[in-house]
């Protein structure tokens, strides 16, 4: 994970999935050293240009991190600690419960 920050009593670590050629940006929320949940921003290849014409991951992250951080804070405020992905594709944006996905998104 590349960055750490705190919100309320939680520590959030975030970063791109190492070595991935697809855009998967993870947030790991922990409380007192115990992992509570994983959240993922998953941008399908067909939607990358919506965020940056050159499809540069670093540019996308720097322009969107604040919005994604708000999403994480809303989940914490709502005590929603289910593993979730915010998936962007050519048709739009969908929030998915990761445990219900056929196509799993893992941090490994």
C-alpha positions in Angstrom: 0.0 0.0 0.0 1.3 3.4 -0.9 -0.5 5.8 1.5 -1.9 5.7 5.0 -4.4 8.0 6.7 -6.9 7.9 9.6 -10.6 8.6 9.9 -12.3 8.4 13.3 -10.8 5.3 15.0 -9.8 3.6 11.7 -6.6 3.4 9.7 -6.9 3.3 6.0 -4.1 2.1 3.7 -4.5 2.6 0.0 -2.8 1.9 -3.2 -2.8 0.3 -6.6 -2.8 -3.4 -6.9 0.9 -4.2 -7.4 1.8 -5.3 -10.9 -1.7 -5.0 -12.3 -2.3 -4.0 -15.8 -5.9 -3.1 -15.0 -6.9 -0.3 -12.7 -7.6 -1.6 -9.2 -7.1 0.8 -6.4 -7.6 -0.7 -2.9 -8.5 0.8 0.4 -7.9 -1.5 3.5 -9.7 -0.3 6.6 -8.4 -1.5 9.9 -9.4 -0.9 13.5 -6.8 -1.4 16.3 -4.6 -3.4 13.9 -7.4 -5.7 12.8 -8.7 -5.5 9.2 -12.3 -4.6 9.0 -12.8 -4.5 5.2 -11.4 -4.0 1.7 -12.8 -1.5 -0.7 -11.7 -1.3 -4.3 -12.1 1.2 -7.1 -12.1 -0.8 -10.3 -11.9 1.0 -13.6 -12.4 -1.3 -16.6 -10.2 -0.6 -19.6 -13.1 0.7 -21.6 -13.7 3.4 -19.0 -10.2 4.7 -18.3 -10.3 7.4 -20.9 -13.3 9.0 -19.0 -10.8 9.9 -16.3 -7.7 10.6 -18.4 -7.4 10.5 -22.2 -3.9 9.1 -21.9 -5.2 6.4 -19.5 -2.4 7.2 -17.0 -3.0 5.5 -13.7 -1.1 8.2 -11.6 -3.1 11.0 -13.2 -6.4 9.2 -12.6 -5.4 8.6 -8.9 -4.4 12.2 -8.3 -7.6 13.6 -9.8 -10.0 11.1 -8.1 -8.5 10.2 -4.7 -10.4 12.8 -2.8 -13.7 11.5 -4.3 -12.8 8.0 -3.4 -11.8 9.0 0.1 -15.3 10.5 0.6 -16.8 7.1 -0.5 -14.7 5.3 2.1 -15.7 7.8 4.8 -19.4 7.3 3.9 -18.9 3.6 4.3 -17.3 4.0 7.7 -19.9 6.5 8.8 -22.6 4.0 7.8 -20.8 1.2 9.6 -20.8 -0.7 6.2 -17.8 -2.9 6.5 -18.7 -5.3 3.7 -16.0 -5.8 1.1 -17.1 -3.6 -1.8 -15.9 -2.4 -5.2 -16.9 0.7 -7.0 -16.7 -0.5 -10.6 -16.6 1.9 -13.6 -17.2 0.6 -17.1 -18.4 2.0 -20.4 -22.0 2.0 -19.1 -21.3 3.9 -15.9 -20.6 3.2 -12.2 -21.8 0.3 -10.1 -21.2 -0.5 -6.4 -20.7 -4.3 -6.0 -20.5 -6.4 -2.9 -17.2 -8.3 -3.5 -18.4 -11.5 -1.9 -21.2 -11.7 -4.4 -19.0 -11.3 -7.5 -18.4 -14.0 -10.0 -15.2 -12.2 -11.2 -13.3 -11.8 -8.0 -11.1 -8.8 -7.4 -8.4 -9.7 -4.9 -5.4 -7.8 -3.6 -3.0 -10.7 -4.4 
